[in-house]
Amino acid sequence: MSVFENLISSNVLLYLLIDLIIALILLSAMRFITGAVEHIDTTDELAQRDNFAFGISLAGAIFALGIVLSGAITGEKADSLAVELLGMSLYGLSGLILIKFGRWVYDRIALHKLDKNSEIIQRNVAVAIVDACAVIATAIIIRSILLWAEGLELITFVAIFIGFLVSQACLLLMTRYREHRYACGNSGTTMQQAFKDNNIAVAVRHGGYLIGVAIAVTIASNYIYYDTSHIMSSLGSWVAFSFIMLMVFNILAIIAKKLILKNIDIKTEVDVQNNVGVASIDMAINLSVALILSALLV
């Protein structure tokens, strides 16, 4: 019997079709949910005003949901079609809600000096880049938690939510760290003001850092065993390991930048001269270090 015949005989294709349909429905819904929540006519912004900033922001949200859905689709066959439908729907909707909630938290706390929606409507590409990278970083962590915490029990969703809150704390903490470093090297201004002034280089650099942090945090799920009978212990270990990975990531990224961008004043090039090229290299270094660290510690 061929592989294809095995798939048909075991109804695996039907399960995969259900997952695919739900995923496409949720991805399609993201655009309209974004428009409804932010009171924006998405068709007008994308096709009439040709608002690149809004397009970048929405693209980040859609890609983020795709990342989360890839964590909800495990490829394993559930006990029944009903369980498969329920599981995929719950995980997918949970991911969508956490993405929107994470965006709200980051806007209100991390970017508290900005009116993000207003800036994006005014075509501020820098703010849109930060928004897209922040939601992608959030999605990477949510995906990791979905894969780590298995099952459809209430305690599983509690663990997912707690893990999500911890991940947001990591992103916010690292944003404050970046803001502090920016302020030390640029007296009289702030990183958020640079975003408001549409400094794309600063936005690209910060966005790469956020995604790198998210990848580093997910390494914890490879080492900490999810145990529902000792849920607080599992979560505590996950948090501790995540912060250790954050420190290791930061140290390795600093060393890598010293070597790769030797004789280049990154701060001046990015913060003052808006050098997107240098900022892109900085972003690539952050992502590369995070991915290599993740691969080494699988």
N, C-alpha and C positions, 0 to 999 in steps of 0.2 A: 504494500500500500504506500502511495506517495505521501510526501509531507502535506501537499495540498488536500489530499483525501482525508488525511488524519485531522486536519484543521476543520474540515466540513463535518466529519463524523462526530467530533467532540464539541461542536457548536462554538468553537473558539471564535470563528469569524463573526458570529452573531454578537458575542460579547464585545469584540473589538469595534463592531459597527455601532453599538450602543455608546461606547466610550467616545468614539469619534463624533457622533451626532451631538452629544451633550457638550463636548469640547467646542465644536463649531458654533453652537447656540450661545455659549457663554462668551466666546471671542466676539461674536457679532453684537452681543448685548453691551460689551464694554464701551463702544463708541456712543451708544444712545444713553447709557447710564451716566457716562461722563458729561454729556450735554445736559441731561436732566439735572444732575447734582450741581453743576456749575452754572446752570442757566445760560447755556451757550447753544446757538444754532450751529451744529457741527458742519452742516452742508455749506452754510454761508462762510464760515471761517476757512474751510478747506478749499472750496471751489470758487467762491466769489471774491473774498478778500485775499486769497492765496497766502494765508497766514502761516509762514514756515514755522514760527515758534509753536503755534498750537499743534501743527502736524508732528513736530518732534515730541512734544509732551504726550500726545495721544499715542504715537508710535511706541513710546516707552511703556505706557500703560498696557497696550495690547500685547507687546512682547513679554511684559512681566506676567500677565495672566497666562500666556503660553508656557512660560517657565513653571508656574505653579501647577498648571494642568498636567505637565509632564511628570510631576511628582504624584499626582492623583492617579494617573494611569500606570499601574505597576506591571501590567502584562500578565498578571496572575488571574486565573479563572475563579470567580466567586462560586459559592454553593448553588446559587440560582440566579436567574435573570433579574428577579426583583431585588436581590441583595446587590448585584452589580449596578443596577440602576440607582438604587438608594446610595450606595457607597460613592459612586462617581459624582452624583448630584451634590451630596453633602460636602465632599472634599472640594469640589469645584466651587460651590457657592461660598464655602468657608474661605477659600483662597481669594475669591473676588472681594468678599467683605473685608478680609484682613489687608488686602492691597489698598482698598479705598480708605480704611481706617489708618493704615500706616502712612499714607499720603497726607491725611488730615493731621496726624500727629507731627510729622516732619514739617509741614507748613506752619503749624501753630507754635511749635517749640523751636525747631532748628532754624527756620527762616522767619522768625517772629517779627523781624524788622521790615519784612517785605509783604506786599500784597501780591502773592504769586499769580493769582488768576488775572488780576489787572495788568501785571507786567507782561504776561503771555499774550493777552488780548492786544496789547500795545506792541507786539512783535519783538519782545525781548528774548532773543535766542539764547543768551547766557542763562537766564532763569529757566528756560525750557529744557536746556541740557541738564542742569542740576536736577530739575524735577524728574526727568526721564531716568537719569542714573540712580537717583534715590529710590524710585519705585522698582527699578530692576534689581537693585541691591536688596531691597525688602523681599522681592519675589524669590531670589536665590536662597535666602534664609528660610522663607516659608516652605519652599520645596524640600529643603533638607529636613525640616521638622516633620513634614508630611511623610517622608520616607522613613524617618526615625521612629515616629510614634504610630504604630500600626493598630488596626482594629476600628470598630465603630462604637465602642463604649463611650459613655459620657466622659470618663476620666481621660480618654484619649484626646478629646477635643479641649478639655481643660489644660492638658499638657501642651497641646499645640498653641493655645492662646497664651499661656505663661511663657513658652519659648519665644513666641512672637514679641511679647513685651520686652523680654530680655534682649532680643535682637535689636529692637528699636532703641533700647538704652545704649547698646554698643554703638549704633550709628550716630546717635545724638552726642555721646561722649566723644567720639572721634571727630565729629564736626566741630565741637567746642575746642578740641585740641588744635585742629587746623585753623580755626579762627584766631586762637591765641598766637599761634606761630605767625599768621598773616599780620596781625596787629603789631607784633614785636618788630617786624621788618618793614612795616608801612605805617609809621606814626601819623595820626590824624585821620585815618580812614579805617574801614573794616572790610572784611571779605564780603559781607552781605551788600555793602555799598558798591563793591566791585561788580557783583552780580547785577545790581540795579543799573549800573553804568554800562551794562552790556559788554563786560570784559569776558569774551568767549574763552580766552586762554585760561583764566582763573577757573571758569566753570568746567572746562574739560579736565583740568588737573584735579579739581575737587571730585568730579564725577568718577574719574578713574580710581581715586582713593576710596570712595564709598563702595564701589563694586569689589575692589580688592579686599577691603575689610569684610564684606559679606562672604566672599569665598573662603577667607581665613576662618571665619566663625563656623562655617559648615563642617570643617574638619572634625569638630567635636563629635558629630554624629557617627563617625567611623570607629570611635573608641569607647563611647559610653553606651552601655547596654540599657535599652528601654525596658523597665520592669514596673508593671502596673502595681505590684504589691509593695514596691518601695519607690513610689513616684517622686517624692520630694528629694530623696537621695539621688535618684537618676537626674533630676533637673538641676540639683545643686552641683553635681559632678559635671554636667553639661555646661553650666555657666562658668565654672572655674576653668575648665579646659578651654572654653571659648576665649576667655580673657588672656590666657597664656598664649594662645595662638595669635591674638591681636598684637601682643608685645613682640613675639617672634617675627611676625609679618612686618611690623614697623622697623625693626632693627635691620632685617634683611633688605627691605626696600631702600632704606637710607644708604646702606653699603653699596647696593647695586647702582644707585643714582650717582654716588661719588665716583664710581668706576666708569660707568657708561657716559655720563655727562661731565667728565673731567674738563676743567678749564672753562666751563660754562656757568655763568651766574644765573641759576634757574629762577631765583626770586625776582631779579631785575627783568629778565626776559619775559617772564609770565605776568608778574604783577604790574610792572610799569609799562613794558613795551607791547603787551598783549600778543606775544609771540605764540601763535596757535601750534606751530610746528614743534617747539620745545615742549609745550604743554601736552601734545599728543604723545611724544616720546616718554614723558613722565607718566602718563596714563598707561602706556604700553608696559613700562617697567613694573608699575604696581600690579597690573593684571598678570604679567608673566611670573612675578615672584609669588603671587598668591596661588596661581595654578601649579607651579612647580612644587611649592610647599604642600599643596593638597595631594599631588601625585606621589610625593615622597612618603606621605603619612597615611596612605590608603590602608 
